[in-house]
Amino acid sequence: MVEITEEGASAHIDKMAKKYLGVDKYPYGQPGEVRVLYKIKPEHTQVMG
């Protein structure tokens, strides 16, 4: 794991909502919820094909 942060997490879910739901703001957020981003670094990858 590289980083766990709340910074930018709300903006990130809004960006994903725009991409996948076609709306500007994530519509399923609940009052008081805390969003967290987990940034990870892969140790290895595998390719098939």
C-alpha distance matrix in Angstrom:
0.0 3.8 6.0 8.0 11.6 15.0 16.3 17.5 16.5 20.3 21.2 18.6 20.1 23.5 22.8 21.9 25.0 27.1 25.9 26.3 28.8 30.8 30.7 29.7 28.0 26.0 28.9 27.4 25.8 27.2 28.4 26.1 22.9 19.7 17.3 13.5 11.2 7.6 6.5 4.5 6.1 8.5 9.9 13.3 15.5 19.0 22.0 25.2 28.5
3.8 0.0 3.8 7.2 10.1 13.8 14.3 15.5 15.4 19.2 19.6 17.4 19.6 22.6 21.7 21.4 24.7 26.3 25.4 26.2 28.7 30.4 30.1 28.7 27.2 25.7 28.8 27.7 25.9 27.5 28.4 26.1 23.1 19.6 17.1 13.4 10.7 7.9 5.6 5.1 6.2 9.7 11.4 14.8 16.9 20.5 23.2 26.6 29.7
6.0 3.8 0.0 3.8 6.4 10.1 10.8 12.5 12.3 16.1 16.9 15.1 17.2 20.2 19.8 19.8 22.8 24.6 24.2 25.0 27.2 28.7 28.0 26.4 24.6 23.1 26.3 25.1 23.0 24.4 25.0 22.6 19.8 16.2 13.9 10.2 8.0 6.0 5.1 6.9 9.3 12.8 14.9 18.1 19.8 23.3 25.9 29.1 32.1
8.0 7.2 3.8 0.0 3.8 7.2 9.1 11.1 10.2 13.8 15.3 13.8 15.3 18.5 18.7 18.6 21.1 23.3 23.3 23.9 25.6 27.3 26.3 24.7 22.5 20.8 23.6 22.2 19.9 20.9 21.5 19.0 16.2 12.6 10.6 6.9 5.8 4.7 6.3 8.8 12.0 15.1 17.4 20.5 21.9 25.2 27.7 30.7 33.6
11.6 10.1 6.4 3.8 0.0 3.8 5.4 8.0 7.6 11.0 12.6 11.8 13.6 16.3 16.9 17.3 19.6 21.6 22.1 23.0 24.3 25.8 24.3 22.3 20.1 18.8 21.7 20.6 17.9 19.0 19.2 16.7 14.3 10.6 8.7 5.6 5.4 6.8 8.3 11.6 14.7 17.9 20.6 23.5 24.6 27.8 30.0 33.0 35.8
15.0 13.8 10.1 7.2 3.8 0.0 3.8 6.3 5.4 8.0 10.2 10.3 11.6 13.9 15.2 15.9 17.6 19.7 20.8 21.6 22.4 23.7 21.8 19.7 17.2 16.0 18.7 17.7 14.8 15.8 15.7 13.4 11.2 7.5 6.0 4.5 6.0 8.9 11.0 14.5 17.8 20.9 23.8 26.4 27.1 30.2 32.1 34.9 37.5
16.3 14.3 10.8 9.1 5.4 3.8 0.0 3.8 5.6 7.8 8.7 9.5 11.8 13.3 14.2 15.7 17.6 19.0 20.2 21.7 22.5 23.3 21.4 18.8 16.7 16.4 19.5 19.2 16.4 17.8 17.6 15.6 13.9 10.5 8.7 7.7 7.7 10.7 11.6 15.4 18.2 21.5 24.5 27.0 27.7 30.8 32.5 35.4 37.8
17.5 15.5 12.5 11.1 8.0 6.3 3.8 0.0 3.8 5.6 5.3 6.1 8.9 10.0 10.5 12.4 14.3 15.4 16.6 18.3 19.3 19.8 18.0 15.4 13.8 13.7 17.1 17.4 15.0 17.2 17.5 16.3 14.3 11.5 8.9 8.5 7.8 11.1 11.7 15.5 18.3 21.2 24.6 26.6 26.8 29.7 31.0 33.8 35.9
16.5 15.4 12.3 10.2 7.6 5.4 5.6 3.8 0.0 3.8 5.5 5.0 6.4 8.7 9.8 10.6 12.4 14.3 15.4 16.4 17.3 18.4 16.7 14.8 12.5 11.5 14.7 14.4 12.1 14.3 15.2 14.1 11.5 8.8 5.6 5.6 5.6 9.3 10.9 14.6 17.8 20.4 23.8 25.7 25.7 28.5 29.8 32.4 34.6
20.3 19.2 16.1 13.8 11.0 8.0 7.8 5.6 3.8 0.0 3.8 5.4 5.3 6.3 8.7 10.0 10.6 12.5 14.4 15.4 15.5 16.3 14.0 11.8 9.2 8.5 11.7 11.9 9.5 12.0 12.7 12.4 10.3 8.7 6.3 8.3 9.1 12.9 14.7 18.2 21.4 23.8 27.3 29.0 28.8 31.3 32.4 34.7 36.7
21.2 19.6 16.9 15.3 12.6 10.2 8.7 5.3 5.5 3.8 0.0 3.8 5.6 5.1 6.2 8.7 9.8 10.6 12.5 14.3 14.7 14.8 12.9 10.2 8.7 9.2 12.8 14.0 12.3 15.2 16.0 16.0 14.1 12.4 9.8 11.0 10.6 14.2 15.0 18.5 21.3 23.7 27.3 28.7 28.3 30.8 31.5 33.9 35.6
18.6 17.4 15.1 13.8 11.8 10.3 9.5 6.1 5.0 5.4 3.8 0.0 3.8 5.4 5.0 6.3 8.6 9.9 10.7 12.3 13.5 14.2 13.1 11.3 10.1 9.5 13.3 14.0 12.8 16.0 17.5 17.3 14.7 12.9 9.5 9.8 8.5 11.6 12.3 15.5 18.2 20.3 24.0 25.3 24.6 27.0 27.8 30.1 31.9
20.1 19.6 17.2 15.3 13.6 11.6 11.8 8.9 6.4 5.3 5.6 3.8 0.0 3.8 5.4 5.0 6.1 8.6 9.8 10.3 10.9 12.3 11.0 9.9 8.0 6.3 9.9 10.3 9.6 13.0 15.1 15.5 12.7 11.7 8.6 10.0 9.7 12.7 14.2 17.2 20.2 21.9 25.6 26.7 25.8 27.9 28.6 30.5 32.3
23.5 22.6 20.2 18.5 16.3 13.9 13.3 10.0 8.7 6.3 5.1 5.4 3.8 0.0 3.8 5.4 5.0 6.2 8.7 10.0 9.8 10.1 8.1 6.3 4.8 5.0 8.7 10.5 10.1 13.7 15.5 16.5 14.4 13.9 11.3 13.2 13.0 16.2 17.4 20.5 23.3 25.0 28.7 29.7 28.6 30.6 31.0 32.8 34.3
22.8 21.7 19.8 18.7 16.9 15.2 14.2 10.5 9.8 8.7 6.2 5.0 5.4 3.8 0.0 3.8 5.4 5.1 6.4 8.7 9.8 9.6 9.0 7.4 7.8 8.2 11.9 13.7 13.7 17.3 19.2 20.0 17.7 16.6 13.6 14.5 13.3 16.1 16.5 19.3 21.6 23.2 27.0 27.6 26.3 28.2 28.3 30.3 31.5
21.9 21.4 19.8 18.6 17.3 15.9 15.7 12.4 10.6 10.0 8.7 6.3 5.0 5.4 3.8 0.0 3.8 5.4 5.1 6.0 7.8 9.0 9.2 9.2 9.0 8.0 11.2 12.4 13.1 16.8 19.3 20.1 17.4 16.6 13.3 14.2 12.9 15.2 15.8 18.2 20.6 21.7 25.4 25.8 24.3 25.9 26.0 27.7 29.0
25.0 24.7 22.8 21.1 19.6 17.6 17.6 14.3 12.4 10.6 9.8 8.6 6.1 5.0 5.4 3.8 0.0 3.8 5.5 5.3 5.0 6.4 5.9 6.7 6.4 5.2 8.0 9.8 11.2 15.0 17.6 19.1 16.7 16.8 14.1 15.8 15.4 18.0 19.1 21.6 24.2 25.2 28.9 29.3 27.7 29.1 29.1 30.5 31.7
27.1 26.3 24.6 23.3 21.6 19.7 19.0 15.4 14.3 12.5 10.6 9.9 8.6 6.2 5.1 5.4 3.8 0.0 3.8 5.8 5.6 4.6 4.7 5.2 7.1 7.9 10.4 13.0 14.3 18.0 20.4 22.0 19.9 19.7 17.0 18.6 17.7 20.3 20.9 23.4 25.6 26.7 30.4 30.6 28.8 30.2 29.8 31.2 32.0
25.9 25.4 24.2 23.3 22.1 20.8 20.2 16.6 15.4 14.4 12.5 10.7 9.8 8.7 6.4 5.1 5.5 3.8 0.0 3.8 6.1 5.9 7.9 9.0 10.6 10.6 13.1 15.1 16.6 20.4 23.0 24.4 21.8 21.4 18.3 19.2 17.7 19.8 20.0 21.9 23.8 24.4 28.2 28.0 25.9 27.0 26.4 27.6 28.3
26.3 26.2 25.0 23.9 23.0 21.6 21.7 18.3 16.4 15.4 14.3 12.3 10.3 10.0 8.7 6.0 5.3 5.8 3.8 0.0 3.8 5.9 8.3 10.5 11.3 10.2 11.9 13.4 15.5 19.2 22.3 23.8 21.1 21.1 18.2 19.3 18.2 20.0 20.7 22.4 24.5 24.7 28.4 28.1 25.9 26.7 26.1 27.0 27.7
28.8 28.7 27.2 25.6 24.3 22.4 22.5 19.3 17.3 15.5 14.7 13.5 10.9 9.8 9.8 7.8 5.0 5.6 6.1 3.8 0.0 3.8 5.6 8.7 9.4 8.4 9.2 11.2 13.8 17.4 20.5 22.5 20.3 20.9 18.4 20.3 19.8 22.1 23.2 25.2 27.6 28.0 31.7 31.6 29.5 30.3 29.8 30.6 31.3
30.8 30.4 28.7 27.3 25.8 23.7 23.3 19.8 18.4 16.3 14.8 14.2 12.3 10.1 9.6 9.0 6.4 4.6 5.9 5.9 3.8 0.0 3.8 6.9 9.1 9.7 10.7 13.6 15.8 19.4 22.0 24.2 22.3 22.8 20.4 22.2 21.6 24.1 24.9 27.1 29.3 29.9 33.7 33.5 31.4 32.3 31.6 32.4 32.9
30.7 30.1 28.0 26.3 24.3 21.8 21.4 18.0 16.7 14.0 12.9 13.1 11.0 8.1 9.0 9.2 5.9 4.7 7.9 8.3 5.6 3.8 0.0 3.8 5.7 7.1 8.0 11.4 13.2 16.7 18.9 21.2 19.7 20.4 18.4 20.7 20.6 23.5 24.6 27.2 29.8 30.8 34.6 34.9 33.1 34.3 33.9 35.1 35.8
29.7 28.7 26.4 24.7 22.3 19.7 18.8 15.4 14.8 11.8 10.2 11.3 9.9 6.3 7.4 9.2 6.7 5.2 9.0 10.5 8.7 6.9 3.8 0.0 3.8 6.9 8.8 12.2 12.9 16.4 18.0 20.0 18.7 19.0 17.1 19.4 19.3 22.5 23.4 26.4 28.9 30.5 34.2 34.8 33.3 34.9 34.7 36.3 37.2
28.0 27.2 24.6 22.5 20.1 17.2 16.7 13.8 12.5 9.2 8.7 10.1 8.0 4.8 7.8 9.0 6.4 7.1 10.6 11.3 9.4 9.1 5.7 3.8 0.0 3.8 6.0 9.1 9.2 12.6 14.2 16.2 15.0 15.5 13.9 16.6 17.2 20.5 22.0 25.1 28.0 29.7 33.4 34.3 33.1 34.8 35.0 36.6 37.9
26.0 25.7 23.1 20.8 18.8 16.0 16.4 13.7 11.5 8.5 9.2 9.5 6.3 5.0 8.2 8.0 5.2 7.9 10.6 10.2 8.4 9.7 7.1 6.9 3.8 0.0 3.8 5.9 6.5 10.2 12.6 14.5 12.7 13.5 11.7 14.5 15.3 18.5 20.4 23.2 26.3 27.8 31.4 32.3 31.2 32.8 33.2 34.7 36.2
28.9 28.8 26.3 23.6 21.7 18.7 19.5 17.1 14.7 11.7 12.8 13.3 9.9 8.7 11.9 11.2 8.0 10.4 13.1 11.9 9.2 10.7 8.0 8.8 6.0 3.8 0.0 3.8 5.9 9.0 11.7 14.4 13.0 14.8 13.9 17.1 18.3 21.4 23.6 26.3 29.5 30.8 34.4 35.2 34.0 35.4 35.8 37.0 38.4
27.4 27.7 25.1 22.2 20.6 17.7 19.2 17.4 14.4 11.9 14.0 14.0 10.3 10.5 13.7 12.4 9.8 13.0 15.1 13.4 11.2 13.6 11.4 12.2 9.1 5.9 3.8 0.0 3.8 6.5 9.9 12.4 10.7 12.8 12.2 15.5 17.2 20.0 22.6 25.2 28.6 29.7 33.2 34.2 33.1 34.6 35.2 36.4 38.1
25.8 25.9 23.0 19.9 17.9 14.8 16.4 15.0 12.1 9.5 12.3 12.8 9.6 10.1 13.7 13.1 11.2 14.3 16.6 15.5 13.8 15.8 13.2 12.9 9.2 6.5 5.9 3.8 0.0 3.8 6.8 8.9 7.2 9.4 9.4 13.0 15.3 18.3 21.2 24.0 27.6 29.2 32.6 33.9 33.3 35.1 36.0 37.6 39.5
27.2 27.5 24.4 20.9 19.0 15.8 17.8 17.2 14.3 12.0 15.2 16.0 13.0 13.7 17.3 16.8 15.0 18.0 20.4 19.2 17.4 19.4 16.7 16.4 12.6 10.2 9.0 6.5 3.8 0.0 3.8 6.3 5.7 9.1 10.5 14.2 17.1 20.0 23.1 25.9 29.6 31.3 34.5 36.1 35.7 37.6 38.8 40.3 42.4
28.4 28.4 25.0 21.5 19.2 15.7 17.6 17.5 15.2 12.7 16.0 17.5 15.1 15.5 19.2 19.3 17.6 20.4 23.0 22.3 20.5 22.0 18.9 18.0 14.2 12.6 11.7 9.9 6.8 3.8 0.0 3.8 5.7 9.0 11.4 15.0 18.3 21.3 24.5 27.5 31.2 33.2 36.4 38.3 38.1 40.3 41.6 43.3 45.5
26.1 26.1 22.6 19.0 16.7 13.4 15.6 16.3 14.1 12.4 16.0 17.3 15.5 16.5 20.0 20.1 19.1 22.0 24.4 23.8 22.5 24.2 21.2 20.0 16.2 14.5 14.4 12.4 8.9 6.3 3.8 0.0 3.8 6.5 9.8 13.0 16.6 19.5 22.7 25.7 29.5 31.7 34.7 36.9 37.1 39.4 41.0 43.0 45.4
22.9 23.1 19.8 16.2 14.3 11.2 13.9 14.3 11.5 10.3 14.1 14.7 12.7 14.4 17.7 17.4 16.7 19.9 21.8 21.1 20.3 22.3 19.7 18.7 15.0 12.7 13.0 10.7 7.2 5.7 5.7 3.8 0.0 3.8 6.6 9.9 13.4 16.1 19.5 22.4 26.1 28.2 31.2 33.3 33.4 35.7 37.3 39.3 41.7
19.7 19.6 16.2 12.6 10.6 7.5 10.5 11.5 8.8 8.7 12.4 12.9 11.7 13.9 16.6 16.6 16.8 19.7 21.4 21.1 20.9 22.8 20.4 19.0 15.5 13.5 14.8 12.8 9.4 9.1 9.0 6.5 3.8 0.0 3.8 6.6 10.2 13.0 16.3 19.3 23.0 25.3 28.3 30.6 30.9 33.5 35.3 37.5 40.1
17.3 17.1 13.9 10.6 8.7 6.0 8.7 8.9 5.6 6.3 9.8 9.5 8.6 11.3 13.6 13.3 14.1 17.0 18.3 18.2 18.4 20.4 18.4 17.1 13.9 11.7 13.9 12.2 9.4 10.5 11.4 9.8 6.6 3.8 0.0 3.8 6.9 10.0 13.1 16.2 19.9 22.2 25.3 27.4 27.6 30.2 31.8 34.1 36.6
13.5 13.4 10.2 6.9 5.6 4.5 7.7 8.5 5.6 8.3 11.0 9.8 10.0 13.2 14.5 14.2 15.8 18.6 19.2 19.3 20.3 22.2 20.7 19.4 16.6 14.5 17.1 15.5 13.0 14.2 15.0 13.0 9.9 6.6 3.8 0.0 3.8 6.5 9.7 12.8 16.5 18.9 21.9 24.2 24.8 27.5 29.5 32.0 34.7
11.2 10.7 8.0 5.8 5.4 6.0 7.7 7.8 5.6 9.1 10.6 8.5 9.7 13.0 13.3 12.9 15.4 17.7 17.7 18.2 19.8 21.6 20.6 19.3 17.2 15.3 18.3 17.2 15.3 17.1 18.3 16.6 13.4 10.2 6.9 3.8 0.0 3.8 6.2 9.6 13.1 15.6 18.9 21.1 21.5 24.4 26.3 28.9 31.6
7.6 7.9 6.0 4.7 6.8 8.9 10.7 11.1 9.3 12.9 14.2 11.6 12.7 16.2 16.1 15.2 18.0 20.3 19.8 20.0 22.1 24.1 23.5 22.5 20.5 18.5 21.4 20.0 18.3 20.0 21.3 19.5 16.1 13.0 10.0 6.5 3.8 0.0 3.8 6.3 10.0 12.4 15.4 17.8 18.6 21.6 23.9 26.6 29.5
6.5 5.6 5.1 6.3 8.3 11.0 11.6 11.7 10.9 14.7 15.0 12.3 14.2 17.4 16.5 15.8 19.1 20.9 20.0 20.7 23.2 24.9 24.6 23.4 22.0 20.4 23.6 22.6 21.2 23.1 24.5 22.7 19.5 16.3 13.1 9.7 6.2 3.8 0.0 3.8 7.0 9.9 13.1 15.5 16.4 19.7 21.9 25.0 27.8
4.5 5.1 6.9 8.8 11.6 14.5 15.4 15.5 14.6 18.2 18.5 15.5 17.2 20.5 19.3 18.2 21.6 23.4 21.9 22.4 25.2 27.1 27.2 26.4 25.1 23.2 26.3 25.2 24.0 25.9 27.5 25.7 22.4 19.3 16.2 12.8 9.6 6.3 3.8 0.0 3.8 6.4 9.4 11.9 13.2 16.6 19.1 22.3 25.3
6.1 6.2 9.3 12.0 14.7 17.8 18.2 18.3 17.8 21.4 21.3 18.2 20.2 23.3 21.6 20.6 24.2 25.6 23.8 24.5 27.6 29.3 29.8 28.9 28.0 26.3 29.5 28.6 27.6 29.6 31.2 29.5 26.1 23.0 19.9 16.5 13.1 10.0 7.0 3.8 0.0 3.8 6.4 9.0 10.8 14.5 17.1 20.6 23.6
8.5 9.7 12.8 15.1 17.9 20.9 21.5 21.2 20.4 23.8 23.7 20.3 21.9 25.0 23.2 21.7 25.2 26.7 24.4 24.7 28.0 29.9 30.8 30.5 29.7 27.8 30.8 29.7 29.2 31.3 33.2 31.7 28.2 25.3 22.2 18.9 15.6 12.4 9.9 6.4 3.8 0.0 3.8 5.5 7.2 10.8 13.7 17.1 20.3
9.9 11.4 14.9 17.4 20.6 23.8 24.5 24.6 23.8 27.3 27.3 24.0 25.6 28.7 27.0 25.4 28.9 30.4 28.2 28.4 31.7 33.7 34.6 34.2 33.4 31.4 34.4 33.2 32.6 34.5 36.4 34.7 31.2 28.3 25.3 21.9 18.9 15.4 13.1 9.4 6.4 3.8 0.0 3.8 7.2 10.6 14.0 17.3 20.7
13.3 14.8 18.1 20.5 23.5 26.4 27.0 26.6 25.7 29.0 28.7 25.3 26.7 29.7 27.6 25.8 29.3 30.6 28.0 28.1 31.6 33.5 34.9 34.8 34.3 32.3 35.2 34.2 33.9 36.1 38.3 36.9 33.3 30.6 27.4 24.2 21.1 17.8 15.5 11.9 9.0 5.5 3.8 0.0 3.8 7.0 10.3 13.7 17.0
15.5 16.9 19.8 21.9 24.6 27.1 27.7 26.8 25.7 28.8 28.3 24.6 25.8 28.6 26.3 24.3 27.7 28.8 25.9 25.9 29.5 31.4 33.1 33.3 33.1 31.2 34.0 33.1 33.3 35.7 38.1 37.1 33.4 30.9 27.6 24.8 21.5 18.6 16.4 13.2 10.8 7.2 7.2 3.8 0.0 3.8 6.8 10.3 13.6
19.0 20.5 23.3 25.2 27.8 30.2 30.8 29.7 28.5 31.3 30.8 27.0 27.9 30.6 28.2 25.9 29.1 30.2 27.0 26.7 30.3 32.3 34.3 34.9 34.8 32.8 35.4 34.6 35.1 37.6 40.3 39.4 35.7 33.5 30.2 27.5 24.4 21.6 19.7 16.6 14.5 10.8 10.6 7.0 3.8 0.0 3.8 6.8 10.3
22.0 23.2 25.9 27.7 30.0 32.1 32.5 31.0 29.8 32.4 31.5 27.8 28.6 31.0 28.3 26.0 29.1 29.8 26.4 26.1 29.8 31.6 33.9 34.7 35.0 33.2 35.8 35.2 36.0 38.8 41.6 41.0 37.3 35.3 31.8 29.5 26.3 23.9 21.9 19.1 17.1 13.7 14.0 10.3 6.8 3.8 0.0 3.8 6.8
25.2 26.6 29.1 30.7 33.0 34.9 35.4 33.8 32.4 34.7 33.9 30.1 30.5 32.8 30.3 27.7 30.5 31.2 27.6 27.0 30.6 32.4 35.1 36.3 36.6 34.7 37.0 36.4 37.6 40.3 43.3 43.0 39.3 37.5 34.1 32.0 28.9 26.6 25.0 22.3 20.6 17.1 17.3 13.7 10.3 6.8 3.8 0.0 3.8
28.5 29.7 32.1 33.6 35.8 37.5 37.8 35.9 34.6 36.7 35.6 31.9 32.3 34.3 31.5 29.0 31.7 32.0 28.3 27.7 31.3 32.9 35.8 37.2 37.9 36.2 38.4 38.1 39.5 42.4 45.5 45.4 41.7 40.1 36.6 34.7 31.6 29.5 27.8 25.3 23.6 20.3 20.7 17.0 13.6 10.3 6.8 3.8 0.0
